[in-house]
């Protein structure tokens, strides 16, 4: 079973974040530049929110506010579901399914952000683990 620590270490992308006082247009620009669907909102080292394409679509567009003048803190999700390194891939998948989220920040014991994992990361790892198990079973059966 793969640890969340190893999954984070294998990710090639740096952690992209914004501050709560940054504009929505700045956050969207970073998301487009890095081809990502979410950015963490950090105040110093503290996680204070998460801003996603979903937040933009559900909160910003219907409001009719100016993207250039609206601050991230005005439409970010403040309640952030997160995991720690002690949790498993299966636990992460269960949380993502139950709460219908596609990204989970990973925090250490001091509540500092270590990284972020996506549903894609979870599915890729689950498929990899299943392929390994199938290979081991085939080896056992034929050996």
Secondary structure, 3 states (H helix, E strand, C coil): CCCHHHHHHHCCCCCCEECCCCEHHHHHHHHHHHCCCEEEEEECCEEEEEEEHHHHHHHHHHHCCCCCCCEHHHHCECCCCEEECCCCHHHHHHHHHHHCCCEEEEECCCCEEEEEEEHHHHHHHHHHHHHHHHHHHHHHHHC
